[in-house]
Amino acid sequence: MVVKIQRPGIRKRVVEELEILEEVSSFLEKNTDLGKRFDVNKLFLNFKGTLLRELDYHKEAQHMNQLHENLKGFESIVIATSIDDYSSSRVLTMEFIKGQNITKISPLRKLEIDGEKICEDLFEAYLQQIVVDGFMHADPHPGNVYLTEDNKVALLDLGMVAHISNELRQNYLKLILHISEGRTSNAIELLAQISRKGPEADEERFRMLISDLIQENQNASVDEIDTGKVMFGLITAAGQCDFHMPLELSLVGKALLNLDLVAHTLAPGFNPNKAIRKNAMSLMNKIMYKELKPQHFFSALLEGKELLEKMPERLNKIIGNVADNNIKVKVDAFDERQMMKGFQKVANRITVGLILAALVIGSALMMNVQTDFTLFGYPGIAIVSFLLATTGAIALAIHIFFYDES
């Protein structure tokens, strides 16, 4: 067995340092454009919660046992289980797994293992954690991944995990399928749908950056394809355009970034896009199987039972209201009176404009008519008409610019 003991006083020290960092992140989000665009304080609060949970070894023991149960269908992946009778919030006792850190594997050992198969199983396991289980080992860096003596992969240190909402799980599966198959427009629409637009959101630039990123992923060689890098690229591009992605995607991106390092170590030629397409149907079957579990069925059954029980009462109320002529239909449409008032205002403006134009044209024609009545040396009627037209035009312009509703 293995015993993990928390250093005395470390909890208090970590909490104090986190409080200082929280003040810094709050200041950055309130006073810098970069902090606002990337929700720095919200990201930090998410990290803070994760780190505080990591200090509670009871939770880590629960995480180990849950992940062990979730991934028991993968024969090439090993998760240690806790020994609860000898564990506490500051002491964690678990089974011992004999193996070697993947960064220390010799080139000769790499030739003896099927790196492609191991990476494919590991990648499928992570896709299952993200899109099926909604519970993910969030820190699979090479130091937490061991290769056992029988060539299985052991995932260690379950202190940092991520919980992913059901809605995000479904959207993430759609997203990775769109990206892996090069369906750029579908991926952009989905990203825009799950993002929150900021006050300075630039949708045109957002679409351009995301499109370029997906195309680069499609055109990259096998050695250059990094799923984590693509995910972080999407988050960065969204932040630059004031689109805010769900916080869980940051943890997913971090986990996939570490997973890329593991894949490059065990099988440099591993193609994650190919693995996604290959395992898409398997993942969909697992999602459907989970949705059809008895607890979900009974929940739907109870809701249906409640609907049937209340249906007669609701029908009686509807029929009674119809009989008493109390049913009203409210249509939220445009205001007809306001529209007619607007049309009338436009018609009045056109009429006044025509009258003013007629006065100007009439005064111009009467300039050549000699009369005894003159003003400023010109025919008086022509000048009066011109002055009336000018005054009316000025009054109309003032009314339009200063009194009309915008």
N, C-alpha and C positions, 0 to 999 in steps of 0.2 A: 504494500500500500504506500501511498504518498501523502504526506501531511503538509499543508500550506498554512503558515501562521502569520497573522497580521502584525506588523511591527508596532510596538507600544507607542501611543501618542500620535500615530500617523493620521488618524481620523480627524483630530482637532486641527492639526497643521494643514491638512488638505482643505478643510472647510474654511479656514481663515484665508488661505490663498485664493480659493474660489470666490469669496466675497470681494476681494480686491479686483480680481479679473472681471467680475460681474459689473462693478462700477466702471471699469475701463470700457467694456463692451457697450454698456448703456450710453456712455459719453460718445463713443464713436458712432453709434446708430443715430443719436440725436443731432450730432454736430458735423458729420461728414457725409458727403454724397455716397461714398463707397459703403459706409456702414448702413445707410438707408437702403441702398439697392440690394445688398446681400443679407439683410436682416441679421446683422452681426449679433445683436443681443439675444434674439430668439435662438439662433444657432448655438450660442454659448449656453443658454439656459437648458437646451436639449442635451448638450454635452455635460453640463453640470449634473443633471439628473442621472445620466448614464454613469458618470464617475462615482456619484454617491451610492448608487445601487451596487457598483462594483466593490465597494468597501463592506458590503453586507454579504458574508460568505453563505448565509442561509439561502439567499436569492441565487447565488452562483450555483449552489448545489441543485436547486430546483431547475435552473437553466440546463445544467448538464444532463439531468435525468429526462427533461422534456426533449432536448435535442437527440438524445440517445434513442428515445421512443420514436421520434419523427423520422429519423434516418435509418431505422433498423432494416429497411428494405434494401439498403446499399451494402453489399457484401464487402466492398473494397474500402469502406469508410468506417473508422472506429471512433467512438466517443466514450470516454471514461465515465463511469457512474460514481456517485458519491456514496460514502458509508455514513449514513445519517446518525447512527448511534454514537459516532465519534466526531461529530461536527457541531459547530456553533457559529455565531455571527462573526467570530474572529479566528476560528480554526476550521479548516476544511480538510477532511480526510476522504481520499478517493482511491480507486483501484490504480495499480501501477501498470503502465503500458510501456513495454520495452521497445525502443526504437531509436532513430537518429534524426536529428534536425535535417531538413531537406537541403539546407545551404551547405551542409558538411558531407553530403554524399559524394563519393569518389566517382570519377568518370567511368570507371570499370563497373561500378554498381549501377549506374544509369543505363549501361548497355544490357544489364540483366533484367530490367523492369520494362513493362509496357507503359511508358510515360503518357502516350496518347490516350490509352484506355483509362488510366488513373485520372488524368485531367478532365476527360469527358464525364466520368462519374462524379468528380468533385464539382464540376460546373453544373451538371444536372441537379446535384444535391442542393446547390445554392439557389438555383432557379426554383426548386421545389420550396425551399425555405421562404423565398421572397413572394412567389405568386400563389402558392398553395397553403402553406402553414401560417404565413404572416408572422413568423418568429425566426430570427436569423442570427447566427454567430457573426457579430459585426467586426471582428478583429482577426481575420485569417492571414496575418502577415507571416512570412516564412518562419519566423521564430516560434510561431504557435502551430506549425504544421510539421508533423513527424512522419517518417516512413518506418513502419514496423518491420520486424524480421521476416514476416511472411508477405511483404510487399503490399501492405495496406496503408492507407493514409489515416493518421490520427489527428483530430482537431482538438487542441488544448486551450485552456484559459477561457472559460465561458463567462467572465466578468462583464464584458461589454457585449450586449445583445441589442437587437432592434425589433420593435413591434410595428408591424405594417398593417394599416387599415385595409378592410376588405375592398373598398373602392379603389385604393391605390394599387392593390395587388392585381386587380383585373386590368387596370389601365397600364400598369408596367408590362404585363405580358403582351398587350397589344403593341406597346411602344417598341419593345425589343424585337418583336416580329416585323414591325414596319421598318425598323432600322436595318435588321439583318437581310431583309429582302429588297431594300432600296426604295421603299414606298415613301418618298420624301414628303409629299403633300399630306399624306395621311398622318405621318409622324408629327409634322408641324401643327396640324389641326388639333391633334390629341394633346400636345404640349401646351398649346394656347388654352385648351379647355381646362386642364388641371392646374394651370398657373393662376396666380392672382396678379392682376394688372395694377401697377403703381400709377401715381398721378402723372409721371413723365414717360409712360410706356410708349415705345417706338415699335409698333407692330411690323412695319415694313422692314426695318433693320433686323428685328427679331427673326422674321421669316428668312431673310437673306443669310444670316449667320448660321441658323440651324440647318438650312439647305446645304451650305458649304461644308459644314461639319459632317453631315451624313454622307455627302458625296465623297469626301476625303476618306471616310471609313470604308466605303464601297471600293474605292480605287487603291486602297492600301494593300501591301503584300501581307502574307500570312504572319510574318515576323513582326509587322508593324501594327496589327490589329490588337487594340487593347480596349476591352469593354468598359473598364473603370475609367480610363482616360476619356472615352467618348461620353460617358455619363457626366463626369466633371466638366467636360467641355460644354455640354448642354446647359448645365446649371450656371456656368460662368457666362455663357452667351445670353442666357435669360436675364441674369442680373445686370449685365451691361445695358440691356434694353428696358430695365425697370419692370421685368416680369419675375414674380416670386414663385419658385417651385416649392412643393411640399417639403418640409424639413426632413421627412424620412428618406427622401431621395439622396440627401447628402450622406447619410449612413450607408445606404445601398451603394452609392458611388465609391465610398471609402473601402467598403468590403470588396467590391469588384476590383478596385485598383490593387489591393493586396493580393487578390486571387490571380491577377495577371502576373504578378511577380512569381507566384508559385508555379503557374503554368510555364513561364519562360525558363524556370529552373529545371522542371521535370521533362518538358516537351516543347522546345523552342518553336516547333512547327505547328503547334496546336492552333486550330481555327475555331474561335468561339462562335462566329456566325453560323458555321456549318453545324456546330453542336446545338445551337438554338433551334435551327430548322429541323434537325433530326429528332429533337426531344419535344417539339411543340405539341404533337398529338398526345404523347404520353402525359405531359403536364395537363392538358385539357381533360383527359380521362380522370386524372387524380382530382382535379377541381370538381368535376361532375360527381365523382364518387363521394367526395367530402360533402357536397351540397345535398346528396341523397341519403346521408346518414340518418338513423332513426330520430335523433334529437331535433334535426331540422324538419323532418317530416311531421313529428308531433307538434312542433311549434306552429307549422302551417295548418295542421288539423285543428288546433285550439282556436286559431284566428277564424277559420271557416265555421267552427261551431258557434263562436261568438256572433259572427255575421248572421247565421241562420236564426239564432235565438232572438236577435233584435230586429230581424227583417219585418215580421208582422207589425210590431209597434211602429216602426218607421213608415211602413206602407199606410197604416191607419192615419198617421199624422198627415202624410201627403194627400191622401184622399179627402180627409177632413178639410184641409186648407183649400183644396180645389173646390169642394162643395160650398165653402163659405166665401169663395172668391178672394182668398187671401194670398194667392200665389202671385208674386211679382217677378218679372224678368228684368234684370238690370243689365243694360248693354253699355259697356264702357267705350264709347266711340267719341268722335270729335263733337265739338259744341257748334250746333247748326246756327244758333243765334250769333255767336261770335263770328262765324264764317260769313254770314250775310252782312253783318256790320262791316266786316273788312271789305267785302265786295262793294258795299255802298260807298265806303270811304274812297276806294279806288275810282269808282265812277264819278264821284264829286270832284276828285282831283283832276281827272281828265277833262271834265266840263269847265272847271275854272281855268285850266291850261288853255283850252280852246278859246275861251272868252278873252284871255290875256293876249293870246296870239292874234286874235281878230283885232283887238285894240291897237296892237303894234303895227299890223299890216295896214289897218285903216288910217292910222296917224301918218304912216309913211306915204300913202297915196294922197292924203289931203295936204301934204307939204307943198304940192304944186298948185293948190287952189288959193288964189289971192283973196283975202277977206279984210274988212276994215278992223276986225278984232285980231290983234296980234299980241304975242308974248315973246319977249327976247328977240324981236325982229322976225318971228316966224308966225304962220297962221295959228291963231289962238286955239281953235278946236283940235288941231293936230297935236299941239303941245300938251293940251289937257289930256287927250286920249293917251299920249305917250307916258305922261306922268302917272296916270291911273294904272296903266299896264305895269310900269316899273314898280310902283308901290305895291300892287297886288302880287307881283312876282317875288319881291323881297319878303312880304308877309307870308306867302306860301312856303318859301324856302326856310324861314325861321321856324314855322310850325312843324315842318317835316323833320328838321335836324334836332330841334330841342324838345318837342312835345310828343312826337310819335313814340309808341312803345317799341322797344327793340325786339 
